[in-house]
Amino acid sequence: MKLRLFDLHCDTALEAFDKKLDINSNSLLHISLDKSGDFSVYTQVFAIFSRHRRDPEELWKNFFLVRNYIDSQIPPQRRETEEGFDPNFGCEEGESSAVRPGFSYILAMEGASPVNGELSRLEELYKAGVRVLTLVWKGIEAAGGAYDTKEGLTEYGRALVRRCLELGIAPDVSHASDRTTAEVIELCAEYGFPALASHSNSRSVYTDSPRGITDENYKSIVATGGIVGVNLVAPQLAGSKCKIEHIAAHIERFLELGGEDYVGLGCDFDGTAELPEGIRGIWDLYKLADKLGQLNYPDELIDKVFYANGRKYFDRLLK
């Protein structure tokens, strides 16, 4: 089986920018395009993290610096837009020849603080290629409560979500509190918009992680036609001694809840230093596919988890 990959979340772009590394070829990051040969087609959502509690104006400027850094390494024609991308696009003279065929990327902003109360900035982000906005990260923020609180959306947060939905930017509930998550899903349902948790796991599988999605909220996400991307952060999967079978357990739980078409991967590569045993980076993901095969899941279902469900979500979002 030749694998395809659609990864709903990584923090590699900021790591590459901070360390001045090349996403095309490096030995320090979890993602290096020259090591992604296990996948015939590969789409990556590059989330640019808004560092917590930093000055919003500084973060706003930094977002574009990081975006431009990605574009300097990967031709901007590889960026997914509502018009799609050309999979046969070839590098022009002076552009990196390491960009592999069948690769494209989508931009996300993780943490909405750079919007800084100016909803018109969402239009600027949309024009810049952003299609995902993770609303909160930790604590009580302008948009609402994160996973470590019991707070829901603020009045501003509701306006922010509504404008995202109008523009076609997915309001991402990863990192959100249960209440914020439920309220965002309700707004998505109101707008006929598929809900998104780009990098979250199952609370019922690992109850010690407050970052997990509850069964109730997951079923509500499914009802909108949305998706949850299972992440590979060991403390959110099983704590210590986390193995590949623990990733599979979270995927299985979502499948049990009717998620055959609504679960994918949001690996969170370079957003954590604590990956499951046996996973060092993108080049080891085939081991997860092998594990799912050992659990007697058919190739078609494995492809849905690895690629087709994420593709379907963004095909609907980008149409």
C-alpha positions in Angstrom: 0.0 0.0 0.0 1.4 3.4 -1.0 0.5 5.9 1.7 -0.8 9.4 1.2 -0.7 12.0 4.0 -2.8 15.0 4.9 -1.5 16.3 8.3 -3.9 18.8 9.9 -1.3 20.5 12.2 2.4 21.1 12.7 4.5 23.8 14.3 7.6 23.1 12.1 7.4 26.5 10.3 8.1 28.5 13.4 10.8 26.1 14.5 12.5 26.3 11.1 12.2 30.1 11.2 13.7 30.4 14.7 16.6 28.0 14.0 17.1 29.2 10.4 16.6 25.7 9.0 15.4 24.5 5.6 12.1 22.6 5.6 13.2 21.0 2.4 16.2 19.3 3.9 17.4 19.2 7.5 18.4 16.8 10.3 16.9 18.6 13.3 13.2 19.0 12.6 10.4 16.4 12.7 9.5 17.4 9.1 12.0 17.4 6.3 10.5 17.1 2.8 13.3 15.0 1.5 12.4 12.4 4.1 8.7 12.2 3.2 9.1 9.7 0.4 6.8 7.2 2.0 3.9 9.3 0.8 2.9 9.6 -2.9 0.8 12.7 -2.0 1.5 14.9 1.0 -0.4 18.1 2.2 0.7 19.8 5.3 -1.1 22.4 7.4 1.7 24.7 8.6 0.4 26.4 11.8 2.3 29.6 12.8 2.2 29.7 16.6 1.3 33.0 18.3 3.5 32.7 21.4 1.5 32.9 24.5 1.2 36.3 26.3 3.4 38.1 23.8 2.6 41.6 22.5 -0.2 41.1 19.8 1.4 43.6 17.5 4.7 41.9 17.6 3.0 38.5 16.9 1.1 40.0 14.0 4.4 41.2 12.4 6.1 37.9 13.2 3.3 35.9 11.5 4.1 37.4 8.2 7.9 37.0 8.7 7.4 33.3 9.2 5.0 33.0 6.3 7.5 34.7 4.0 10.2 32.4 5.3 8.2 29.4 4.3 7.5 30.9 0.9 11.3 31.6 0.4 11.9 27.8 0.8 8.8 26.4 -0.8 7.3 28.0 -3.9 4.1 29.9 -3.0 2.4 28.1 -5.9 2.4 25.1 -3.6 0.1 26.9 -1.2 -3.5 25.6 -1.3 -6.1 28.2 -2.1 -9.7 28.1 -3.1 -8.4 27.5 -6.7 -6.3 24.5 -5.5 -2.8 23.9 -6.6 -1.0 22.4 -9.6 0.5 19.0 -8.5 2.7 19.1 -11.6 4.1 22.5 -10.7 7.9 22.5 -11.4 10.5 24.6 -9.6 11.6 27.7 -11.5 15.2 28.7 -11.7 16.4 29.8 -8.3 13.7 27.9 -6.4 14.5 24.9 -4.2 14.7 21.7 -6.3 14.1 19.8 -3.1 10.3 20.5 -3.2 8.9 17.1 -4.0 6.1 16.4 -6.5 2.7 15.9 -5.0 3.4 18.3 -2.1 1.2 21.3 -1.1 0.6 23.2 2.1 -2.1 25.2 3.9 -1.5 28.0 6.4 -2.9 28.3 9.9 -2.5 30.7 12.7 -2.4 29.0 16.2 -3.7 31.5 18.8 -5.9 34.4 17.8 -4.2 37.1 19.9 -2.5 38.8 16.8 -6.0 39.7 15.6 -6.0 42.0 18.6 -9.7 42.9 18.4 -9.5 44.1 14.8 -11.8 41.7 12.9 -10.7 43.3 9.6 -7.4 41.5 10.1 -9.2 38.2 9.4 -9.6 39.4 5.8 -5.9 40.1 5.6 -5.2 36.6 6.9 -7.5 35.0 4.4 -5.8 36.9 1.6 -2.5 35.7 3.0 -3.6 32.1 2.6 -4.8 31.3 6.2 -7.6 28.8 6.3 -7.4 27.7 10.0 -7.4 29.8 13.1 -6.8 28.1 16.5 -8.8 30.4 18.7 -7.1 30.0 22.1 -4.0 28.4 23.5 -4.0 28.5 27.3 -5.9 30.2 30.1 -8.6 32.9 29.6 -7.9 34.8 26.4 -9.7 37.5 24.5 -11.7 35.0 22.4 -12.6 32.7 25.4 -11.5 30.0 27.7 -8.8 27.4 26.9 -8.6 23.7 28.0 -7.4 24.6 31.5 -10.5 26.7 32.2 -14.3 26.2 32.3 -15.0 29.4 30.4 -16.8 29.7 27.1 -16.6 32.2 24.2 -16.5 35.9 25.0 -18.8 38.3 23.1 -15.7 39.2 21.1 -14.9 35.5 20.6 -18.4 34.9 19.1 -17.9 37.8 16.7 -14.5 36.4 15.8 -15.9 33.0 15.1 -18.8 34.3 13.1 -16.4 36.4 10.9 -14.2 33.4 10.4 -17.2 31.3 9.2 -18.3 34.1 6.9 -14.8 34.3 5.3 -14.1 30.5 5.1 -11.5 30.3 7.9 -12.0 27.2 10.1 -12.2 28.2 13.8 -10.1 25.4 15.4 -11.2 24.2 18.8 -8.0 22.4 19.7 -6.8 23.9 23.0 -10.3 25.2 23.8 -12.3 24.4 26.9 -15.2 22.0 26.7 -17.6 24.9 26.8 -15.8 26.9 24.2 -15.6 23.8 22.0 -19.3 23.2 22.3 -20.2 26.8 21.6 -18.0 27.0 18.5 -19.5 23.7 17.2 -23.0 25.3 17.7 -22.0 28.3 15.6 -20.5 26.0 12.9 -23.7 24.1 12.8 -25.6 27.4 12.5 -23.5 28.4 9.5 -23.5 24.9 7.9 -19.7 24.8 8.4 -17.7 21.7 9.3 -16.2 22.0 12.7 -12.4 21.4 13.3 -10.2 20.2 16.1 -6.9 20.1 14.2 -4.7 18.4 16.8 -6.7 16.8 19.7 -7.1 13.3 21.1 -9.9 11.4 22.9 -10.6 12.4 26.5 -12.3 9.1 27.2 -9.2 7.1 26.1 -6.8 9.2 28.3 -8.7 11.0 31.0 -5.6 12.7 32.5 -5.3 15.1 29.5 -7.7 18.0 29.6 -6.7 18.8 26.0 -8.8 15.8 24.9 -12.1 16.1 23.1 -15.1 14.6 25.0 -17.2 12.0 23.3 -20.1 14.3 23.3 -18.2 17.1 21.6 -16.7 14.7 19.1 -20.2 13.4 18.1 -21.2 17.0 17.7 -18.2 17.7 15.4 -19.2 14.6 13.4 -22.7 15.9 13.0 -21.4 19.1 11.3 -19.3 17.0 8.9 -16.1 18.1 10.6 -12.9 16.4 11.7 -10.6 15.8 14.6 -6.9 15.3 13.9 -5.2 12.9 16.4 -1.9 14.3 17.6 1.3 12.5 18.6 2.0 14.4 21.8 2.8 11.6 24.3 1.5 13.4 27.4 -1.8 13.8 25.6 -2.0 10.2 24.4 -0.9 8.1 27.4 1.7 9.9 29.5 4.9 8.1 30.2 5.9 5.0 28.2 3.7 6.1 25.3 3.8 3.7 22.3 2.4 3.6 18.8 -0.5 1.5 20.0 -1.7 4.4 22.1 -2.1 6.6 19.0 -4.1 3.8 17.5 -6.3 3.6 20.6 -7.4 7.2 20.2 -8.1 6.7 16.5 -10.1 3.5 17.4 -12.2 5.4 19.9 -13.2 8.1 17.3 -14.0 5.3 14.9 -16.3 3.7 17.5 -18.1 7.0 17.7 -19.0 7.1 14.0 -15.8 8.7 12.9 -14.8 6.6 9.8 -15.1 9.8 7.7 -14.3 12.3 10.4 -10.9 11.4 12.0 -7.5 12.2 10.6 -4.0 13.1 11.8 -2.9 16.4 13.3 0.6 15.2 14.3 1.8 18.4 16.0 5.3 17.7 14.8 7.8 20.2 16.3 5.2 21.4 18.7 6.4 18.8 21.2 9.6 17.2 22.3 7.7 14.1 23.6 6.7 11.8 20.8 5.6 8.2 21.2 8.3 5.5 21.3 9.4 4.7 17.7 8.2 8.0 16.2 11.0 10.4 15.5 9.4 12.4 12.7 7.4 12.2 9.5 9.5 9.4 8.2 8.3 7.0 10.9 4.5 7.5 10.4 4.4 4.3 8.3 4.7 2.5 11.6 1.3 3.8 12.6 -0.2 2.6 9.3 1.4 -0.8 9.9 -0.1 -0.9 13.4 -3.6 -0.1 12.1 -3.1 -2.9 9.5 -2.2 -5.3 12.3 -5.5 -4.4 14.0 -7.2 -5.6 10.8 -8.2 -2.2 9.5 -8.5 -2.3 5.7 -6.2 -0.2 3.5 -9.2 2.0 2.5 -9.8 3.0 6.1 -6.1 3.6 6.8 -6.0 5.9 3.8 -9.1 7.8 5.1 -7.3 8.4 8.4 -4.0 9.3 6.8 -5.3 11.3 3.9 -8.8 11.1 2.5 -10.7 12.6 5.4 -8.4 15.6 5.7 -8.6 16.1 1.9 -12.4 15.9 2.0 -12.5 18.5 4.8 -10.4 21.0 3.0 -11.9 20.3 -0.4 -15.2 21.4 1.2 -13.5 24.4 2.9 -11.7 25.5 -0.2 -14.5 25.1 -2.7 
